[in-house]
Amino acid sequence: MEYIEKDEKLILEKLKDLKLGEELIFQIDEDIFNIINLLNLHILSLDNLFKSYVREENDPVNKEVLNHFIEEYTTKTIEKENLIKETLIKVLSYEGYIFFVRKRLKYFFEDVTKVLRITL
Protein backbone atom coordinates (compact mmCIF):
# COMPACT_ATOMS: atom_id res chain seq x y z
CA MET A 1 0.00 0.00 0.00
CA GLU A 2 1.62 3.20 -1.18
CA TYR A 3 0.35 6.77 -1.55
CA ILE A 4 1.41 8.25 -4.87
CA GLU A 5 1.87 11.95 -5.61
CA LYS A 6 1.21 13.49 -9.03
CA ASP A 7 4.27 12.63 -11.12
CA GLU A 8 3.30 11.13 -14.49
CA LYS A 9 6.50 9.15 -15.06
CA LEU A 10 6.55 7.81 -11.51
CA ILE A 11 2.87 6.84 -11.71
CA LEU A 12 3.37 4.95 -14.97
CA GLU A 13 6.44 3.21 -13.53
CA LYS A 14 4.54 2.24 -10.37
CA LEU A 15 1.62 0.91 -12.47
CA LYS A 16 4.02 -1.21 -14.52
CA ASP A 17 5.72 -2.55 -11.37
CA LEU A 18 2.44 -3.40 -9.62
CA LYS A 19 2.39 -7.00 -8.42
CA LEU A 20 -0.44 -9.25 -7.31
CA GLY A 21 -1.57 -8.28 -3.80
CA GLU A 22 -0.09 -4.79 -4.01
CA GLU A 23 -2.10 -1.62 -4.40
CA LEU A 24 -1.50 2.00 -5.25
CA ILE A 25 -3.47 4.66 -3.42
CA PHE A 26 -4.32 8.11 -4.74
CA GLN A 27 -6.04 10.92 -2.87
CA ILE A 28 -9.18 12.06 -4.72
CA ASP A 29 -11.20 15.26 -4.43
CA GLU A 30 -14.21 14.79 -2.13
CA ASP A 31 -16.52 16.40 -4.71
CA ILE A 32 -15.76 13.58 -7.15
CA PHE A 33 -16.84 11.02 -4.56
CA ASN A 34 -20.01 12.92 -3.82
CA ILE A 35 -20.96 13.14 -7.49
CA ILE A 36 -20.23 9.44 -8.08
CA ASN A 37 -22.32 8.53 -5.03
CA LEU A 38 -25.19 10.71 -6.24
CA LEU A 39 -25.06 9.11 -9.67
CA ASN A 40 -25.00 5.64 -8.08
CA LEU A 41 -28.07 6.53 -6.00
CA HIS A 42 -29.86 7.92 -9.04
CA ILE A 43 -29.13 4.77 -11.06
CA LEU A 44 -30.21 2.52 -8.18
CA SER A 45 -33.41 4.54 -7.73
CA LEU A 46 -34.24 4.24 -11.41
CA ASP A 47 -33.60 0.51 -11.27
CA ASN A 48 -35.84 0.06 -8.22
CA LEU A 49 -38.55 2.29 -9.66
CA PHE A 50 -38.67 0.32 -12.87
CA LYS A 51 -38.73 -3.03 -11.07
CA SER A 52 -41.60 -1.78 -8.90
CA TYR A 53 -43.45 -0.58 -11.96
CA VAL A 54 -43.10 -3.95 -13.67
CA ARG A 55 -44.26 -5.82 -10.55
CA GLU A 56 -47.22 -3.50 -9.89
CA GLU A 57 -48.56 -3.37 -13.42
CA ASN A 58 -50.47 -6.35 -14.70
CA ASP A 59 -50.34 -5.07 -18.24
CA PRO A 60 -47.28 -5.31 -20.46
CA VAL A 61 -44.82 -2.49 -19.93
CA ASN A 62 -45.85 0.69 -21.68
CA LYS A 63 -43.40 1.33 -24.52
CA GLU A 64 -43.23 5.05 -23.71
CA VAL A 65 -42.40 4.36 -20.06
CA LEU A 66 -39.81 1.79 -21.07
CA ASN A 67 -38.14 4.19 -23.52
CA HIS A 68 -38.04 6.97 -20.92
CA PHE A 69 -36.55 4.63 -18.33
CA ILE A 70 -33.92 3.28 -20.73
CA GLU A 71 -32.96 6.80 -21.82
CA GLU A 72 -32.63 8.11 -18.26
CA TYR A 73 -30.83 5.00 -17.00
CA THR A 74 -28.39 5.04 -19.91
CA THR A 75 -27.71 8.76 -19.56
CA LYS A 76 -26.88 8.48 -15.85
CA THR A 77 -24.75 5.36 -16.34
CA ILE A 78 -22.76 7.01 -19.13
CA GLU A 79 -22.36 10.16 -17.03
CA LYS A 80 -20.97 8.07 -14.15
CA GLU A 81 -18.60 6.08 -16.39
CA ASN A 82 -17.32 9.27 -18.04
CA LEU A 83 -16.68 10.86 -14.65
CA ILE A 84 -14.73 7.79 -13.54
CA LYS A 85 -12.72 7.81 -16.78
CA GLU A 86 -11.96 11.55 -16.43
CA THR A 87 -10.91 11.03 -12.82
CA LEU A 88 -8.60 8.13 -13.73
CA ILE A 89 -7.02 10.21 -16.51
CA LYS A 90 -6.59 13.16 -14.15
CA VAL A 91 -4.96 10.98 -11.50
CA LEU A 92 -2.92 8.61 -13.69
CA SER A 93 -2.28 10.83 -16.74
CA TYR A 94 -3.39 9.74 -20.19
CA GLU A 95 -0.51 7.28 -20.66
CA GLY A 96 -1.16 5.80 -17.23
CA TYR A 97 -4.86 5.45 -18.04
CA ILE A 98 -4.08 3.66 -21.33
CA PHE A 99 -1.78 1.26 -19.45
CA PHE A 100 -4.47 0.80 -16.77
CA VAL A 101 -7.08 -0.16 -19.39
CA ARG A 102 -4.78 -2.42 -21.42
CA LYS A 103 -3.62 -4.35 -18.35
CA ARG A 104 -7.20 -4.49 -17.00
CA LEU A 105 -6.19 -3.24 -13.59
CA LYS A 106 -8.91 -2.96 -10.96
CA TYR A 107 -9.96 0.16 -9.11
CA PHE A 108 -11.99 0.93 -6.03
CA PHE A 109 -13.15 4.29 -4.73
CA GLU A 110 -13.11 4.22 -0.94
CA ASP A 111 -15.74 6.59 0.42
CA VAL A 112 -14.53 6.85 3.99
CA THR A 113 -10.97 7.95 3.25
CA LYS A 114 -11.70 9.51 -0.18
CA VAL A 115 -8.99 7.55 -1.97
CA LEU A 116 -8.72 5.60 -5.19
CA ARG A 117 -7.14 2.16 -4.84
CA ILE A 118 -5.66 0.43 -7.87
CA THR A 119 -4.74 -3.26 -7.80
CA LEU A 120 -3.69 -5.97 -10.20
GUDREN-282599 format. One record per residue (C-alpha): residue number from 1; z, y, x. Coordinates in pm, 1 decimal. Example, Ala and Ser with C-alpha at 12.3 -4.5 7.8 and 13.67 -1.06 7.14 Angstrom:
BEGIN
   resi         c3         c2         c1
      1      780.0     -450.0     1230.0
      2      714.0     -106.0     1367.0
This chain:
BEGIN
   resi         c3         c2         c1
      1        0.0        0.0        0.0
      2     -117.9      319.8      161.7
      3     -154.9      677.0       34.9
      4     -487.5      824.9      140.6
      5     -560.9     1194.6      186.9
      6     -903.1     1349.1      120.6
      7    -1112.4     1262.5      427.0
      8    -1448.6     1112.5      329.6
      9    -1506.2      914.6      649.9
     10    -1150.8      781.1      655.2
     11    -1170.8      684.2      287.3
     12    -1496.9      494.8      337.3
     13    -1353.4      321.4      643.9
     14    -1036.9      223.8      453.6
     15    -1246.6       90.6      162.4
     16    -1451.9     -121.1      402.4
     17    -1137.2     -255.4      572.2
     18     -961.8     -340.4      243.8
     19     -841.6     -700.5      238.9
     20     -730.6     -925.4      -44.5
     21     -379.8     -828.0     -157.2
     22     -400.9     -478.5       -8.7
     23     -440.1     -161.9     -209.6
     24     -525.1      200.3     -149.7
     25     -341.9      466.0     -347.2
     26     -474.0      810.8     -431.9
     27     -286.6     1091.9     -603.8
     28     -472.2     1206.2     -918.2
     29     -443.2     1525.6    -1120.0
     30     -213.2     1479.0    -1420.6
     31     -470.6     1640.2    -1651.8
     32     -714.8     1358.3    -1576.2
     33     -455.9     1102.0    -1683.7
     34     -381.9     1292.3    -2001.3
     35     -749.2     1313.6    -2095.6
     36     -807.7      944.0    -2022.9
     37     -502.9      853.2    -2232.4
     38     -624.0     1070.7    -2519.2
     39     -967.3      910.6    -2506.2
     40     -807.9      563.9    -2500.1
     41     -600.1      653.2    -2807.0
     42     -903.6      791.6    -2986.3
     43    -1105.8      476.7    -2912.9
     44     -818.3      251.9    -3020.9
     45     -772.7      454.4    -3340.9
     46    -1141.5      423.6    -3424.1
     47    -1127.2       51.4    -3360.3
     48     -822.2        6.2    -3584.3
     49     -966.3      229.3    -3854.9
     50    -1287.1       31.8    -3866.7
     51    -1106.6     -303.5    -3872.8
     52     -889.8     -177.6    -4159.5
     53    -1195.6      -58.0    -4345.4
     54    -1367.3     -394.7    -4310.0
     55    -1054.9     -582.2    -4425.9
     56     -988.9     -350.5    -4722.1
     57    -1341.8     -336.6    -4855.9
     58    -1469.9     -635.3    -5047.1
     59    -1824.1     -506.8    -5034.0
     60    -2046.1     -531.1    -4728.2
     61    -1992.8     -249.4    -4482.3
     62    -2168.4       69.5    -4585.2
     63    -2452.2      133.3    -4340.5
     64    -2370.7      504.9    -4323.3
     65    -2006.4      436.1    -4240.1
     66    -2106.8      178.6    -3980.5
     67    -2351.8      418.5    -3814.1
     68    -2092.2      696.5    -3804.2
     69    -1832.5      462.6    -3655.3
     70    -2073.1      328.4    -3391.9
     71    -2182.1      679.9    -3296.4
     72    -1826.0      810.7    -3263.1
     73    -1699.6      500.3    -3082.6
     74    -1991.4      503.6    -2839.3
     75    -1955.7      875.8    -2771.5
     76    -1584.8      848.2    -2687.7
     77    -1634.0      536.3    -2475.4
     78    -1913.4      701.2    -2275.5
     79    -1703.0     1015.8    -2236.1
     80    -1415.5      807.0    -2097.0
     81    -1638.9      608.2    -1859.9
     82    -1804.4      927.4    -1732.2
     83    -1464.6     1086.1    -1667.8
     84    -1353.5      778.9    -1472.8
     85    -1677.6      781.2    -1271.6
     86    -1643.0     1154.9    -1195.8
     87    -1281.7     1102.6    -1090.6
     88    -1373.2      813.3     -860.2
     89    -1651.5     1020.7     -702.2
     90    -1415.2     1316.2     -658.8
     91    -1150.4     1098.3     -495.6
     92    -1368.6      860.8     -292.4
     93    -1674.3     1083.2     -227.5
     94    -2018.9      974.4     -339.0
     95    -2065.6      728.0      -50.6
     96    -1722.8      579.7     -116.3
     97    -1804.4      544.8     -485.7
     98    -2132.7      365.7     -408.3
     99    -1945.2      126.2     -178.3
    100    -1677.1       79.8     -447.0
    101    -1938.9      -15.8     -707.6
    102    -2141.7     -242.4     -478.0
    103    -1834.5     -434.7     -362.4
    104    -1699.8     -449.2     -720.2
    105    -1358.9     -323.6     -619.1
    106    -1096.2     -295.7     -890.9
    107     -910.7       16.0     -995.9
    108     -603.2       92.6    -1199.3
    109     -473.4      429.4    -1315.3
    110      -93.8      421.6    -1310.8
    111       41.7      658.6    -1573.6
    112      399.1      685.3    -1452.7
    113      325.3      795.1    -1096.8
    114      -17.9      950.9    -1170.2
    115     -196.6      754.7     -899.5
    116     -518.7      560.1     -871.5
    117     -483.8      216.3     -714.5
    118     -786.7       43.0     -566.0
    119     -779.6     -325.6     -474.5
    120    -1020.4     -597.2     -368.9
